[in-house]
Amino acid sequence: MSTWTVGSGKTYSTIQGALDALYTAVTTTTFTATQTIEVYDGTYLETATPNTGLNPTATYRLVITAATGNTPIIDGESTRTNGIYINAINYVTVSGLTCKSNVSHGIIFYASSNYGTAYNNICYSNGAGIRCHSSTNGIVYNNTCYSNSTNGIFFYSSTSGTSYGNTCYSNGTNGIYFSKDSDTGIVYSNFCYSNVVGIRFYSNTTSLIYNNLCKGNTSVGIYLNSYSLYASVYNNTSYGDTNSIYFAIGSSQGTVKNNIAWCYSVSGYAIYVGSSTGFVSDNNNFYKTGTAKTGYWVGTDCTTLVDWKTASGQDPHSISADPLFINAGGTTAIDYKVPDSSPCKNKGINLNSIFTTDYFGSLRYTNWDIGFYETSRDEVMLTKSIFSWTETKPAGGVNKQWVACDSDSDGSNLIVSETSGSGGGRIYTSSDSGVNWTERRPVGDVNRYWYTCASDSTGTNLLACCGAYGYPGRIYTSSDGGVNWTERRPVGDVDKIWNIGDSDNDGSNLIVAEVSGVGGGRLYTSSDFGVNWAERRPAGDANKNWVCCASDSTGTNLIAGVYNGGLYTSSNSGIDWTLRVGVAAWICCTTDSDGSVFIAGIGGSYYGRLYISYDSGVNWTETKPAGVADKSWSFCTSNYDGSILCAGEGRGVVEGGRLYTSINGGITWKEQFPLIWGFNENWYCSSSDYTGSNLIVGYINRGRLHIGRRRTIVASKTVGSETLIGIKYL
């Protein structure tokens, strides 16, 4: 691979300059290596257009991408036509860029730019976000497109295009639009809200639309417009769209199965069919409230589901019932999951021959659910634990006061710390998922009260903090997996009781909190791996007992809590803060990878409860792992999307502490039993890998560490009326 770097101090100052140099070097010869234009942070006032003579291949593509950890911006200043303009070049990838304020498009693949790929881009305030025009086999995924004057994502006369995993909102016309002759298009697992139309197909044939979430679109959620033939609409969820699923006159041969369509518009329809030819529909939940109607069938309004069934002769197995979304009206996809008690559970038809997962990537089972989400089956089969636990012994067979642990993205690289003994404890790392451990010595062969440790996503960049009353407190970072350490000094050469800290995905953005002194402490962030620090003041210029804090994967969305104080969040790396919840003994908090899901727990002498927010801290709901009992919650942890959670409480051996996990975002919880003797323990720390497949948990008093591996169903077994398919490790 050849790399052409762009940015301040790099080889090229503009993207176009790097592209021009590339063409000078390779001209029209067929690529024999991938050519990567690597763009670093900065605002680029240009339109980047590769020379049409370039000749990438399926094996060796042209890649225009943000450098790792960078978020470069292409700003059209409302004068330039396009941000990235690919014209008549096959096999081009565009990723990680922010394109804004372009008159026509943020990114466009134009005129036979076949096999183009755009992913992880942000496009806003353009004419349209991302467009494939007369180009086949385009793939557009995991992009965010919003506030564009027309479409978020637009396929025009582009066959065999695929759009998935995108978030499109507040666009002037359509969130995702497959226009004329964009046949055999596939649209799945997208979240489209607050557009005029969420997902629209116009005059196409053989489209596949599944596992999408459409919410609050002012005209239609999913719109098959003007002779869109043979469209298959499966397992989508529509909430609050003026019309949920709409087949216009001339759009025939459609199939609608396993969808939730909740319509409450004054004059809207859950299902609208203008042409009856070849139309098939069943196993849906068409739910309407207020004066909305269930359906429209070729000239006939159908107020109720019975009316719809009578007029259409369709949907013999469909229902009309409140799906019991966990937070109807919420702003995140998790809000539209449903619990096990939902009437949508097991009411769908099995479509495994077409697709096998839900919106979140979880496997669907034998008896499918209706909607974009498949409720978990793990707890049906596993009567005691959904995790298999193994003790791991960094310090041999010795009990230790394990107070902190963290994991990289796949659970292979771990870091743990302890405070055993009157003089403190030690730090250990493992590179083989806890099988073997190495002691690490940031301060040499000295015991310290290591109260917190954190890791980036690879286990390379580490953070460790220590301190206790009467003992020196310092911060250390490592850039080589714990082999070597550097002391960091947010407050200069001063000892502090550094109680908690966290790291983003690459270790560059750090947050630490301290509780020094009788009156409390301060909060600090770093954006350069701990070299420099900025004091942050969520509560103004006041000392506080900061006892918990957490960061999302980019260091942008933060949460911090005060013991006997408030719970605060920030959406701009700690510059500004919002008080979310008032005075309580906030002991623990965590976030998912993008800061949309926060979890926080109350402990200490207060009546301890656990709370979860699905909208970045705006609204909170109590979640009850221990039922209605008060608990002293000491930690909580989350996987990347907030679906897999772990929480522990630690009131000691006498009063008893328990450990709980949830595999459905906190809707239900399962008590875990890592200890073979089943005693209550003082659970103190936990961490999850990216997917939630691997956990590490630790406790004090009889202190030990345990590794948990999540199990799912794979072999045939019947429980009641449900046929389950065995057990395997994820």
Secondary structure, 3 states (H helix, E strand, C coil): CEEEEECCCCCECCHHHHHHHHHHHHCCCECCCCEEEEECCCEECCCECCCCCCECCCCCCEEEEECCCCCCEEECCCCCCEEEEEECCCCEEEECCEEECCCCEEEEEECCCCCCEEECCEEECCCEEEEEECCCCCEEECCEEECCCCCCEEEECCCCCEEECCEEECCCCEEEEECCCCCCCEEECCEEECCCEEEEEECCECCEEECCEEECCCCEEEEEECCCECCEEECCEEECCCEEEEECCCCCCCEEECCEEEECCCCCEEEEECCCCCCEEECCEEEECCCCEEEEECCEEECCHHHHHHHHCCCCCCECCCCCCCCCCCCCHHHHCCCCCCCCCCCCCCCCCCCCECCCCCECCCCCCCCCCCCCCHHHHCCCCCEEEEEECCCCCCCCCEEEEEECCCCCCEEEEECCCCCCECEEEECCCCCCCEEECCCCCCCECEEEEEECCCCCCEEEEECECCECCCEEEECCCCCCCEEECCCCCCCCCEEEEEECCCCCCEEEEECCCCCCECEEEECCCCCCCEEECCCCCCCECEEEEEECCCCCCEEEEEEEEEEEEECCCCCCCEEEEEEEEEEEEEECCCCCCEEEEECCCCCCCEEEECCCCCCCEEECCCCCCCCCEEEEEECCCCCCEEEEECCHHHHCCCEEEECCCCCCCEEECCCCCCCCCEEEEEEECCCCCEEEEEEECCCCEEEEEEEECCCEEEECCEEEECCEEC
